[in-house]
Amino acid sequence: MRLRSVLLVALSALACAAAPHGATAKTRALLVGVSEYPSFPAEKQLKAPANDVRRMQLALKARGLSQGDLVVLADGVEGSAGAPTRAAILEGMERLAREAEKGDLVIFYASGHGTRQPSRTSLKVDGLDQVFLPRDASPPGPGGPRNRFDNGIAGPDFGERLDAIRARGADVWFILDSCFSGSASRSVGEGVHDKKIELEDIGLASATAMAPEKATVLADMAPALPPGSGRLTAFYASQPNETAREVALPPGAPMERRVWGSIFTTALAEVLQRAPSLTYRQMMVETGRVLRADAAFQARQTPSFEGDGMDGVLPGAAAPTAGATWRVSGGILHAGQIEGVEAGAVVALYDSAAPGVGKPTGFAVVQDVEATRATLAAVKPGCMPTTTRCPTAASSPALKQAAYARLARPAPPVTFSISRPRPWPGAGAPDAATEERLRKGLEAALAGPLKDRARLDDAAPALTTWMTADGFRFMPDGFDPLAVEAGPAVLIAPDADSGSTAAAIARAVLRARQLSRLQALATASGTTGDLEVSVEVRRFGLDPATRQCAFKGAATPVGEDALVKLCDKVQVTVENRSTRPFLAAIFFLDDAWNLMARRPTCPIGLTVSDRLEPGRRLVFEVPYHARAIVAGRAPSTTNGVFVTGVPFVEGETDLPALCALTGFNDTGGPATRGSETGDLDDLIEGSTRGGRLPLESASLSFAFWPISQPVKP
């Protein structure tokens, strides 16, 4: 689901959005804190939001915001511009939309009660909107719906106003620290409160008395904002089935000497003040680590994030910390082959994400690499592994204490074998001039971006290099080009310069190398039985009246190995057969073997709100209408899916940046629907990119299906 829809229908817990902004741009902030709820009983009042707003004021001022840039709507806070009512909060957001200019950063923060109620849209799978309760929220009044609070601010209310700000070209950092749990009790001990009010708490009908479908159908949704709109990144304090907490600290002191605070805001404000050079993504990872590490927080909630500005620069930071950052614990690097980690790479070790990249506590060498984790061996102290080869040490305090690692030196390159170029034997073979041009392009790629990455091998190549009238098709060795087209393709225009030609060829070869590694991982991992992937071909036929594919009519199942034809629909189902939630991702493999992200939505990436609960299914449908099947050089081609999933772990915030898998996609072809994560040099030299998957027990699966296509004359 695209970002706007996620925000409109899933204000899941704490949302925070942001992106980099220009040096002369203005930063504005609206800070909201609701502690007092006159329409609710005494036990429903909160104590932390006023302090939360004060903490955020101090943290933002430490990052360069002036008091004039901060507008406060909070009861009990000095300098407040008014009471934090529904009308005041929404008018404040509308004022920000009127004042915002292109390149500005708008910060919205709110702390208070949260709840859930039946959704006003049809987009929510569970049928519920997450709702923030302002000061004037109250139980449902007479004559109105009995399952909705009066004056609540639901996800669509926030989303419409955030869209208006972004449409002005301003970026948004949206922070909402409130709870949307439906199971935990509010009071869990002295000095600990849960920040929620459910309809059941005040004796009304359940907000969850509906039966959502067990399957979620992944569907394309067109962008809603115009080109040039600002970016959004959302931080969430907890998940829809979790409770955000406020606590009185320190826990050992008498209650009259403790200070209340929401645990997410307290951790976030701490990291904001002491870590000046983090990206938003790194900020969330470090905030989650602080929550887990401090027993005083009694953290049971799972902060998360989403948005297209996660890798941008925080306000007040000159530049983000360079390179990918992964978590380390007990000598284990929580990233593996699926993110491009390779044996022999050297990583710099850090006690936290806050220090600069030039101040590591030590170094380690990546050794045994699994799908989603790797073991580390400490480098002998005093040796500099970035410039020389160093021996490893049997034990190392730096490795034992390390919390994070960053790539310091890539692993030695491993070459990928391809055959010398061969003219396509069927229709579409190149003429002599085209053949010579393509040969020179491949030579330039092998001497340039593919140097030490690919080698020619006619005896046992991983790929056969076929030249066509308009480019190359790199097919797995052993495939008959007269029967099937398969593998990465690259189109090269006759007037293309040598640099762009070499880059395009390199992109296709590196895409094939990436896919071969993923397939090897899927084969090696076997099946865990946790995620079950099934593929079904259904035949619909043509509607005789409209001469269009009758996809709304009845379908006829087709055999497992059937050749997909016009008006067929392929349905891929991913079901969580385990007893625990899973984070599942689906990538579609198109005709040119680009990996197109269907879940996660790129460049947003996977979030904890994307978790697949036990017994639930994801359904991905591929309809083959007339526009989806085009003529090729063989009577058939192939499509497929790559599915990966890992168990969801409560409290984890450093989730996989799987959008990096789309980095080698063909940016010039009409099939491209993915997005780049950087330029070609970044992708080649920094193959260890992205975040991490939370557990080593990954489930990986590849599935392919053949497609009938007409042959070009």
C-alpha positions, 0 to 999 in steps of 0.5 A, a space after each residue: 500500500 502506498 504511503 498516503 494510504 497507509 497514513 490515511 488508514 493506519 495511524 498505527 501508533 506514533 507517526 513521525 515524518 521527515 526528509 532532507 531540506 535545503 540550508 536556507 529552508 525554514 523549519 516549523 513545528 507544532 507540538 501537541 500534548 493532551 494530559 487532561 480529558 474533562 469528559 473522562 473519569 479520573 483514572 483516564 487522565 494522563 501525566 506524561 504529555 506535558 513533560 513530553 512536549 517540554 522534552 521535545 522543545 528542548 531537543 528541537 532547540 538543541 538542533 537549532 530551532 528557535 522558540 519562534 519556530 515552535 507552536 505549542 498546544 498543550 495543557 499545563 505547559 507554559 507558553 501554550 497557544 491554547 487548549 489542545 482541542 480537535 479544532 485547534 490541532 487541525 487548524 494548526 496543521 492547516 496553518 502550517 500548510 498555508 505557511 509552508 514553502 518548497 524545501 521547508 521542514 514541518 514537524 508535528 508532534 503529539 502525545 496523548 490517548 489513542 483508540 480505535 474505531 470502525 474505519 470511515 474508508 474501505 481500505 483497512 483490512 481490519 476495518 478499524 481507524 486508529 484515532 488520536 483523542 484531543 482534550 475535547 474528545 468525549 464518549 459518543 453522544 445521543 443520536 450518533 454512532 455508538 461505536 465512535 468517540 466524539 471529536 476524535 482525530 482519525 487517520 484520514 483527518 491527519 492524512 488530508 492535512 499532511 498531504 496539503 503540506 507536502 503538496 506545497 513542496 515541504 517535507 514533514 516529520 510527523 510524530 504521534 506518541 499514543 496507544 492503539 492497543 485493544 487488549 492491555 489494561 491501562 494500569 500495570 503497576 505503580 508508576 506505569 500507565 498505558 495511554 489508551 481509551 477503548 470503547 469497552 473501557 467506558 461500557 460501550 460496544 466493542 470497536 473490533 466487533 467485525 470479522 475482517 477477511 483473512 486475506 490481504 490482496 495487494 493492489 496497485 494504487 496511483 500516487 495521489 500527490 503532484 510531482 515535486 511534493 515533499 517527503 514523509 517519514 512516519 515513526 510509530 510508538 507502538 503497533 495497533 495491537 500494542 500499548 504505548 506507555 507513560 512511566 514515572 522515573 526513576 523507578 526506585 524513588 518515592 512517587 512524589 519525586 518521580 517525573 512522568 514521561 512517555 517512554 518512546 518520547 523520552 528515548 527519542 528526545 535523549 537520542 535527538 540531543 546526544 546524536 547530532 549526525 544520524 539519519 531518520 532511519 538511524 535515529 529510530 534504530 537507536 531510539 529502539 535500542 535505548 528503549 530495550 536497554 533501559 529496564 526502567 522503561 518496562 518497554 513492551 511496545 514496538 516503535 516503527 517507521 515508514 515513509 520516503 524520507 527515512 534516509 534524509 538528514 535530521 534538522 540540525 545535522 550537517 550530514 548523515 553518518 555514512 554507510 549502512 548501520 547494522 546491529 551487533 550482539 554477542 559477536 553476531 552481525 544481524 545482516 546476511 547474504 540477502 542484504 549483500 553481506 559477504 565473507 571477508 568484508 571488514 566492519 567497524 564496531 561501535 558501542 552506539 549509533 551516535 559516534 562518528 564513523 571515524 571513531 570505531 571502538 574496534 574492527 571485525 571480519 565477516 566470517 560465516 554468512 547465512 541468509 540474515 546473519 553472519 558471525 564476526 571475528 575481532 581484528 587484533 587490536 592495533 592493526 588497521 584492516 582498512 589498509 592491510 590484512 590483519 590477524 584476528 583475535 581469540 577474544 575482544 572487549 570491543 566485539 563483546 560490547 559492540 552494539 553496531 557495525 558499519 562497512 569499513 572495507 568490502 569483501 574481495 570481489 568474486 567474479 561472475 562468468 558469462 559467455 562471449 556474445 553470440 548472435 540470436 539464432 532466431 528472429 531479431 538477430 543483429 546485423 553486422 553493424 549492430 553486432 560490432 557495436 554491441 561487442 564493443 559495448 560489452 568490452 567497455 563494460 568488462 573493462 569498466 564497471 564489471 572489472 573484477 566482477 564478471 569474466 568471459 567463460 565459454 566452457 561453463 558460463 553462468 549466463 549465455 550472452 545473446 545479442 539481439 537487434 536492439 541489445 542483449 539478453 543474458 540467459 541462464 546457461 542451457 536455455 534454448 533461445 528458440 524456445 524461451 526468452 529468460 534472464 535479464 535483458 538490456 536495450 541499447 539505443 543506436 545513438 547511446 554513448 559508450 558510458 551509458 551502454 557499459 552501465 546498462 550492460 553492467 546493470 543487467 549482469 549484476 542483476 543476474 548475479 544478484 538473482 542467482 545468489 537469491 535463488 541459491 539462498 532459497 534452495 539452501 534454506 529449503 522450506 521452514 513450513 512457516 510461510 507457504 507460497 502457492 501459485 495458481 493459474 486461472 483462465 478467464 477467456 474473452 468477454 464476447 460483448 466487449 472483446 476484453 478479458 473477462 476477469 470479473 467472470 468465473 475462472 477455470 483452474 489450469 494445471 500446475 505446469 500450464 503455459 500462461 496465455 492471454 486472459 489468464 490470471 496468475 494468483 500468488 498466495 503467501 500464507 503464514 502457517 506458523 503461530 507467530 507473526 511474520 514480516 513477509 516481502 513479495 517481489 515480482 520478476 518481470 520479463 526482463 528479470 527486474 525485481 519489482 517490489 509489491 510488498 514492501 512499497 518502495 522507496 518506503 520499505 518494509 515496516 512492522 505494520 506490514 507483519 503477517 499475523 498467524 493464519 493470514 494470507 497475502 494474495 498477489 495477482 498478475 492479470 495477463 491482458 492484451 497490454 501485458 503480453 507483447 511479442 518477443 523473440 521466442 514463443 515463450 518467456 518467464 515471469 516469477 516471484 521471490 518471497 522472503 519472510 522472517 519472524 516478527 520480534 516485538 521491540 525490534 525497530 531496525 527492519 530490512 531495507 529490502 528495496 535495495 533488491 531493486 537497485 539493479 533494475 533496468 531504468 531505461 526499459 518500459 517494464 521498469 516499475 522499481 526504483 534505484 537506491 543509488 548510482 551504479 558505483 554505489 551499488 557495485 562498491 557498496 553491495 552491503 546495503 540496507 538494514 537487516 532482517 530481525 532473525 536468522 530463521 528466514 523463509 525464502 522462495 522462488 516461483 516461476 511460470 512460463 508465458 506464451 507470447 507471439 514471436 516478432 516477425 
